[in-house]
Amino acid sequence: MKKTVLLITILLAMISCGSIKSSLKNVDNNAPVPVVGKNNAFIITQYSKDKKYGYDKDYPINIFYKGTKNDTINQKYFLNALAGPKGEKITYKKLENCCPFPTKTSDMGAGFLDVYELTWEGLKKPIILYLNIYERGQLMVPLGLSLKKI
């Protein structure tokens, strides 16, 4: 119900303001579809050098889910691939949806970012990452994180 009310509000805002342009900066529809490896985690081979990648709502991690029937599984596959900067085991939880944007990959014509909080032992302040299931992009390890050892 909460999502429905929010969606109606967004659609009304889009209609009243004309067309709203997406603020997402790192969409790449030619990016390869991610592959799931061991331990229910994506195989990721690149590290981002951009401090905004994943940490800024305009530069979310675009994990696209249309190849699956489950719209939350790709977040788990992505986050399961990550570790703290020294290989620490991370824990994560979804905080909220935010930051509506127009998209052609949603039946509703709008999408939301998923906001996740990451923590690990010894971390003083949790890390916040923005994930986008509606668009594709090159999957990389965000700056300050590492890949989980398999």
URHU-V832547 format. One record per backbone hydrogen bond with DSSP energy under -0.5 kcal/mol. NH is the residue of the N-H (numbers start at 1). CO is the residue of the C=O. E is the energy in kcal/mol with one decimal. If there is no record, write none. Layout:
nh=NH co=CO e=E
nh=NH co=CO e=E
This chain:
nh=5 co=1 e=-2.3
nh=6 co=2 e=-2.1
nh=7 co=3 e=-2.7
nh=8 co=4 e=-2.5
nh=9 co=5 e=-2.2
nh=10 co=6 e=-2.4
nh=11 co=7 e=-2.9
nh=12 co=8 e=-2.4
nh=13 co=9 e=-2.1
nh=14 co=10 e=-2.6
nh=15 co=11 e=-2.3
nh=16 co=12 e=-2.6
nh=17 co=13 e=-1.8
nh=18 co=15 e=-0.9
nh=25 co=58 e=-2.9
nh=28 co=136 e=-3.0
nh=31 co=28 e=-1.8
nh=37 co=41 e=-3.5
nh=40 co=37 e=-0.7
nh=41 co=38 e=-0.8
nh=42 co=77 e=-2.0
nh=43 co=35 e=-2.7
nh=44 co=42 e=-0.8
nh=48 co=141 e=-2.7
nh=51 co=49 e=-0.6
nh=53 co=50 e=-1.0
nh=54 co=59 e=-3.7
nh=55 co=52 e=-0.9
nh=56 co=52 e=-2.0
nh=59 co=56 e=-2.0
nh=60 co=57 e=-0.5
nh=61 co=130 e=-2.7
nh=62 co=60 e=-0.8
nh=63 co=61 e=-0.9
nh=63 co=132 e=-2.5
nh=64 co=132 e=-1.0
nh=64 co=135 e=-1.7
nh=65 co=133 e=-1.7
nh=68 co=65 e=-3.1
nh=71 co=69 e=-0.6
nh=73 co=70 e=-0.6
nh=76 co=72 e=-1.2
nh=77 co=73 e=-2.4
nh=78 co=74 e=-2.4
nh=79 co=75 e=-2.9
nh=80 co=76 e=-2.6
nh=81 co=77 e=-0.6
nh=81 co=78 e=-1.3
nh=82 co=79 e=-1.2
nh=83 co=146 e=-2.7
nh=84 co=88 e=-2.8
nh=87 co=84 e=-2.0
nh=91 co=119 e=-2.6
nh=93 co=117 e=-1.7
nh=95 co=115 e=-3.4
nh=96 co=115 e=-1.1
nh=98 co=113 e=-2.3
nh=101 co=111 e=-2.0
nh=103 co=109 e=-1.5
nh=109 co=106 e=-1.1
nh=111 co=101 e=-3.0
nh=113 co=98 e=-2.8
nh=114 co=131 e=-3.2
nh=115 co=96 e=-3.1
nh=116 co=114 e=-0.6
nh=116 co=129 e=-2.8
nh=117 co=93 e=-2.8
nh=118 co=127 e=-3.1
nh=119 co=91 e=-2.5
nh=123 co=120 e=-2.1
nh=127 co=118 e=-2.6
nh=129 co=116 e=-2.6
nh=130 co=54 e=-2.9
nh=131 co=114 e=-2.8
nh=131 co=129 e=-0.5
nh=132 co=61 e=-2.9
nh=137 co=62 e=-0.8
nh=141 co=46 e=-2.3
nh=142 co=140 e=-0.5
nh=143 co=50 e=-0.5
nh=145 co=142 e=-1.9
nh=146 co=83 e=-2.5
nh=148 co=81 e=-2.9
